[in-house]
């Protein structure tokens, strides 16, 4: 056991901190990284948020309704595909049961 059990364990490896301005020697890694669209990294961007009016609210509800309808149609379609398969399995079970007698 360690001499001082209250002392935290030191990390075995020190993390490598790479400054943003320094280029690496193993290739042009800075070209593959994401860069902002502006020429200045300290540019200020504004986001304007407004209240939805009646037209915007109607359009939003219409889009939500269409998405829900598509999901509902996909689920109902998946269920309707399994109905004939289940009917065939039940019919096959009944036939095998009658043939066994």
C-alpha positions as semicolon CSV with decimal commas, in nm:
position;residue;x (nm);y (nm);z (nm)
1;X;0,000;0,000;0,000
2;X;0,114;0,359;-0,057
3;X;0,281;0,558;0,220
4;X;0,019;0,833;0,215
5;X;-0,328;0,704;0,125
6;X;-0,485;1,054;0,123
7;X;-0,255;1,179;-0,151
8;X;-0,410;1,150;-0,502
9;X;-0,230;0,942;-0,762
10;X;-0,041;1,144;-1,021
11;X;-0,123;1,080;-1,386
12;X;0,116;0,840;-1,556
13;X;0,114;1,034;-1,884
14;X;0,105;1,408;-1,929
15;X;-0,148;1,528;-2,190
16;X;-0,006;1,686;-2,502
17;X;-0,140;2,037;-2,550
18;X;-0,103;2,160;-2,907
19;X;-0,139;2,535;-2,954
20;X;-0,367;2,633;-3,245
21;X;-0,098;2,830;-3,429
22;X;0,164;2,553;-3,435
23;X;0,169;2,320;-3,734
24;X;0,241;1,950;-3,692
25;X;0,523;1,780;-3,871
26;X;0,323;1,474;-3,976
27;X;0,132;1,637;-4,263
28;X;-0,101;1,922;-4,321
29;X;-0,353;1,843;-4,048
30;X;-0,482;2,200;-4,032
31;X;-0,624;2,174;-4,387
32;X;-0,847;1,881;-4,290
33;X;-0,995;2,055;-3,988
34;X;-1,311;2,262;-3,989
35;X;-1,266;2,630;-4,047
36;X;-1,528;2,901;-3,999
37;X;-1,674;3,067;-4,309
38;X;-1,549;3,413;-4,210
39;X;-1,196;3,537;-4,247
40;X;-1,174;3,646;-3,885
41;X;-1,199;3,386;-3,610
42;X;-1,325;3,647;-3,365
43;X;-1,618;3,761;-3,583
44;X;-1,950;3,818;-3,410
45;X;-2,255;3,633;-3,536
46;X;-2,609;3,729;-3,447
47;X;-2,911;3,504;-3,438
48;X;-3,248;3,672;-3,458
49;X;-3,544;3,491;-3,305
50;X;-3,896;3,622;-3,359
51;X;-4,241;3,507;-3,251
52;X;-4,434;3,289;-3,491
53;X;-4,730;3,455;-3,654
54;X;-5,050;3,280;-3,762
55;X;-4,903;3,175;-4,099
56;X;-4,583;3,041;-3,943
57;X;-4,775;2,851;-3,676
58;X;-5,007;2,701;-3,940
59;X;-4,710;2,597;-4,152
60;X;-4,534;2,443;-3,851
61;X;-4,846;2,245;-3,753
62;X;-4,887;2,129;-4,114
63;X;-4,527;2,002;-4,126
64;X;-4,564;1,825;-3,790
65;X;-4,890;1,667;-3,910
66;X;-4,727;1,544;-4,232
67;X;-4,435;1,389;-4,039
68;X;-4,675;1,214;-3,798
69;X;-4,888;1,088;-4,091
70;X;-4,581;0,943;-4,268
71;X;-4,470;0,765;-3,950
72;X;-4,822;0,632;-3,892
73;X;-4,844;0,505;-4,250
74;X;-4,509;0,328;-4,212
75;X;-4,622;0,155;-3,891
76;X;-4,961;0,056;-4,035
77;X;-4,792;-0,070;-4,351
78;X;-4,554;-0,286;-4,148
79;X;-4,848;-0,431;-3,953
80;X;-5,048;-0,496;-4,271
81;X;-4,756;-0,687;-4,425
82;X;-4,742;-0,923;-4,125
83;X;-5,117;-1,007;-4,130
84;X;-5,099;-1,240;-4,439
85;X;-4,776;-1,396;-4,313
86;X;-4,939;-1,474;-3,978
87;X;-5,248;-1,611;-4,155
88;X;-5,027;-1,842;-4,365
89;X;-4,849;-1,968;-4,054
90;X;-5,180;-2,040;-3,878
91;X;-5,317;-2,217;-4,188
92;X;-4,999;-2,425;-4,216
93;X;-5,031;-2,522;-3,849
94;X;-5,393;-2,626;-3,895
95;X;-5,308;-2,833;-4,204
96;X;-5,017;-3,010;-4,031
97;X;-5,240;-3,078;-3,730
98;X;-5,508;-3,235;-3,953
99;X;-5,252;-3,442;-4,145
100;X;-5,106;-3,582;-3,822
101;X;-5,433;-3,743;-3,720
